[in-house]
Structures are given as structure tokens and as C-alpha cells.
Amino acid sequence: MGYVDSRLHYQWKRTRGELSAHWKNNGGKTNPRLARSMMKSNCRSPEDWNHLCDYWELESTRRYSDQMECNRGKQVVTSRGGSRSIANHVYHMVSFEDLLFKLKGFYLI
């Protein structure tokens, strides 16, 4: 059941991101009423769309969004490594290569 919950959570995060991008692209930050009237076609219902628009129009959500936008603007290289750092990924890649080398050497002898 934990796996199903994690997959549903991942799907919700992705869908919420797509809906948020649609809201922003249709003037959500500058003209929220226009964005509210232009519901994305794959949204379940107008009630769900209005609920999300209410959330995105909150002052606390807007401040958080602006702060994250500012932080993303400071990035020089975009990382797609998840929660682990690039150095951590490199460490695990080197360790895995060493392990393969040792296994190959073990089976050749």
C-alpha cells in the first residue's frame, strides 16, 4: 500500500505542477480573474480548479512562489539529481564501478 500511496503522491505533484504552469501562463500572477476563467481541459471539475486558484492567490503562497522563483534565478547549473547532491551521486557511481571491477576480477581468476 505504501508503494501505491507514493505513486499517487508523485502523480498529484506532477499534475499540480502542470495546472500551476497553466495558471501562470494564462496571467495568474497578473490577472487572476482571467486565469480562473481559463480552466485547463484535463482538470477534474470547476470546483477543483477554483480551489487551486484560491490556493495560488493566497498571499502566503504568492510570497513563497516569488521567493522560490528568485532562488531558481540564482542557479548556475540546474540539477536533476533529486535529493542527493552531485558529489553524492559521483561517490556512488565510483563505488559501483569499483564493485563491478572487483566482481569481474573475482570471476576471471
C-alpha positions as a printed Julia matrix, in Angstrom:
109×3 Matrix{Float64}:
   0.0     0.0     0.0
   2.94    2.32    0.64
   4.02    1.96   -2.99
   0.56    2.89   -4.25
   0.47    5.93   -1.95
   3.88    7.09   -3.18
   2.86    6.72   -6.84
  -0.38    8.62   -6.27
   1.52   11.36   -4.44
   4.02   11.62   -7.32
   1.18   11.8    -9.87
  -0.58   14.52   -7.85
   2.61   16.6    -7.61
   3.13   16.36  -11.37
  -0.5    17.22  -12.17
  -0.5    20.1    -9.69
   2.65   21.45  -11.36
   1.07   21.27  -14.81
  -2.05   23.05  -13.56
   0.05   25.69  -11.83
   2.05   26.32  -15.02
  -1.22   26.68  -16.96
  -2.49   29.16  -14.37
   0.74   31.2   -14.55
   0.87   31.13  -18.38
  -2.68   32.46  -18.57
  -1.98   35.51  -16.42
  -2.41   34.0   -12.96
   0.08   36.35  -11.31
  -1.0    39.5   -13.15
  -4.67   38.81  -13.85
  -6.02   36.04  -11.58
  -9.62   36.5   -12.76
  -8.63   35.75  -16.36
  -6.62   32.7   -15.3
  -9.53   31.48  -13.19
 -11.85   31.67  -16.21
  -9.43   29.65  -18.39
  -9.62   26.25  -16.71
  -7.23   23.61  -18.07
  -9.06   20.94  -20.04
  -7.76   17.96  -18.05
  -8.77   19.4   -14.66
 -11.4    17.2   -13.0
 -14.01   19.83  -12.21
 -14.55   23.58  -11.95
 -14.7    23.21   -8.16
 -11.21   21.68   -8.11
  -9.88   24.41  -10.42
 -11.4    27.14   -8.23
  -9.96   25.52   -5.11
  -6.46   25.5    -6.65
  -6.86   29.09   -7.87
  -7.88   30.13   -4.35
  -4.72   28.49   -3.03
  -2.44   30.12   -5.62
  -3.98   33.53   -4.96
  -3.24   33.42   -1.22
  -0.66   35.96   -0.07
   1.45   33.31    1.69
   1.53   31.13   -1.44
   2.43   34.12   -3.6
   5.31   35.12   -1.29
   6.64   31.55   -1.25
   6.38   31.29   -5.04
   8.2    34.6    -5.53
  10.96   33.51   -3.14
  11.43   30.19   -4.95
  11.5    31.98   -8.32
  14.24   34.26   -7.01
  16.21   31.27   -5.7
  15.91   29.4    -9.01
  17.2    32.51  -10.79
  20.42   32.3    -8.79
  21.23   28.78  -10.0
  24.1    28.5   -12.45
  23.56   24.82  -13.29
  20.19   23.15  -12.96
  20.44   19.89  -11.02
  18.16   16.96  -11.74
  19.77   14.71   -9.14
  16.9    14.57   -6.71
  17.56   14.96   -3.0
  21.18   13.75   -3.18
  23.98   16.14   -4.03
  26.02   15.79   -7.22
  29.03   14.8    -5.11
  26.97   12.02   -3.51
  25.91   10.73   -6.95
  29.55   10.74   -8.11
  30.61    8.85   -4.98
  28.01    6.13   -5.61
  28.92    5.9    -9.3
  32.62    5.44   -8.47
  31.79    2.9    -5.78
  29.58    0.95   -8.21
  32.34    0.95  -10.85
  34.83   -0.32   -8.27
  32.41   -3.06   -7.29
  31.98   -4.15  -10.91
  35.75   -4.19  -11.4
  36.19   -6.35   -8.31
  33.44   -8.73   -9.43
  34.94   -9.06  -12.89
  38.34   -9.75  -11.35
  36.8   -12.29   -8.98
  35.15  -14.26  -11.78
  38.18  -14.14  -14.08
  40.53  -15.72  -11.55
